Each structure stands twice: as structure tokens, then as C-alpha cells.
Amino acid sequence: QVRFVESGGGFVQPGGSLRLSCTASGSIFGLLNLAWYRQTPGNQRVMVARIGPGGNTDYTDSVKGRFTISRDNAKNTLVLQLNSLQPDDTAVYFCNVYPLGPTVIWGQGTQVTAAS
């Protein structure tokens, strides 16, 4: 089963930017539909952006025009560029396959905080 390791989170002021990265194990990375999810305390993880093997993308409405998902299949890497961050974007961000299967292994995630 593919395992993911997220990195790149941090603390920024509203309007700031961050670049999240996710590396994955295994040789099937290039065949997978992948997504970035985020979770706030007491809530379930929700998908914010997804990308198909060929690069087609989709975003939840609240991040359209601000976040950009991309992938480098040769490096088994998934990236999420976060621009114009707002306090509502504060969350722990995770990467994983999309859609989620019945058995899912989550990485540790990376904390993103946007605050004055």
C-alpha cells in the first residue's frame, strides 16, 4: 500500500503563501488519482484539491483560484501551492489517493496556520 509523507507547512500572515510537498512510496504513483485533504480539530478530513494521472485537476470552491495542485510522477511527488492564505485555511493538510478506499493509511500531515 502506498505511504505518504507531507511537508512544507508553517505559519504565515493572511495573504501569505506556502508550498506543500508530499512524497510517496511504491511504483504505482503515476497511475493514481491523488488529492490533498485538510482537517481542523473536531472535524473530518475534507478534500481540497485532486489531480488525475494525466494532470486533470479539480478544487473545492473555497480554494479555487488560490491553490494549485501539481504532480511529478518521475519523483513520486505531489505539490500543493497555497496562495492568498486566509485564517479559514488553517488546518492540518494530508495527501492521499482519491477516492479513499476502505483501508487508508494516513501520514502525519503538515500544519498550516494563517493568522495575524
C-alpha positions in Angstrom: 0.0 0.0 0.0 1.3 3.5 -0.8 2.5 5.6 2.1 2.7 9.3 2.0 4.9 11.9 3.8 3.8 15.5 3.9 6.0 18.6 4.5 6.1 22.3 3.9 3.6 23.7 6.3 4.2 26.7 8.6 2.8 29.9 10.0 2.0 32.8 7.7 0.1 36.0 7.9 -3.2 36.3 5.9 -2.4 36.8 2.3 0.8 34.8 2.5 1.8 31.7 0.6 3.1 28.2 1.3 4.2 25.3 -0.8 3.3 21.8 0.5 5.0 18.7 -0.8 4.1 15.0 -0.5 6.3 12.1 -1.3 5.1 8.6 -1.8 6.4 5.1 -1.7 5.8 2.5 -4.3 6.0 2.2 -8.1 2.4 2.9 -9.0 2.4 6.6 -8.1 1.9 7.7 -11.7 -1.3 5.6 -12.0 -3.1 7.0 -9.0 -5.7 9.7 -8.6 -4.3 11.8 -5.8 -5.7 14.6 -3.6 -4.9 17.0 -0.8 -7.1 16.9 2.2 -7.3 19.1 5.3 -8.6 18.6 8.8 -9.4 21.0 11.6 -9.9 20.0 15.2 -13.1 18.1 15.8 -13.9 17.7 12.1 -13.4 15.1 9.4 -10.8 15.4 6.7 -12.1 17.1 3.6 -10.7 17.1 0.1 -9.5 20.5 -1.2 -7.8 19.5 -4.5 -7.3 16.5 -6.6 -5.4 15.5 -9.7 -5.6 12.6 -12.1 -2.7 10.6 -13.6 -2.8 12.8 -16.7 -2.8 16.0 -14.7 -6.5 17.0 -14.8 -7.4 18.9 -11.7 -10.4 19.8 -9.5 -10.7 22.1 -6.5 -13.3 22.7 -3.8 -14.9 26.1 -4.3 -13.3 27.8 -1.3 -9.8 27.3 -2.7 -10.3 27.8 -6.4 -8.0 30.5 -7.8 -5.8 30.4 -4.7 -4.5 26.8 -4.5 -2.8 24.9 -7.3 -2.2 21.1 -7.2 0.5 19.5 -9.3 2.5 16.3 -9.5 5.8 15.0 -10.7 5.4 11.3 -11.4 9.1 10.8 -12.0 9.8 11.9 -8.4 6.7 10.4 -6.8 5.9 13.9 -5.6 2.6 15.7 -5.2 2.6 19.5 -4.6 0.0 22.0 -3.3 0.8 25.7 -3.8 -1.2 27.8 -1.4 -1.6 31.5 -2.2 -3.7 34.2 -0.6 -4.0 32.2 2.6 -6.8 33.1 5.0 -7.4 32.1 8.6 -10.1 29.6 7.4 -7.4 27.7 5.6 -5.7 26.9 8.9 -5.7 23.1 9.2 -3.5 20.0 9.1 -3.0 19.1 5.4 -2.7 15.5 4.2 -2.2 13.8 0.9 -3.7 10.5 -0.2 -5.4 8.7 -3.0 -8.8 9.8 -4.3 -11.3 8.5 -3.7 -10.4 7.0 -0.4 -10.6 3.2 -0.1 -12.0 1.1 2.8 -8.5 0.9 4.3 -6.5 4.1 4.3 -3.1 4.8 5.8 -2.5 8.4 6.6 0.7 10.2 7.0 1.4 12.6 9.8 0.2 15.6 7.8 1.6 19.1 7.9 0.2 22.1 9.9 -0.7 25.2 8.0 -1.6 28.3 10.1 -2.7 31.6 8.7 -3.1 34.3 11.4 -2.2 37.9 12.2 
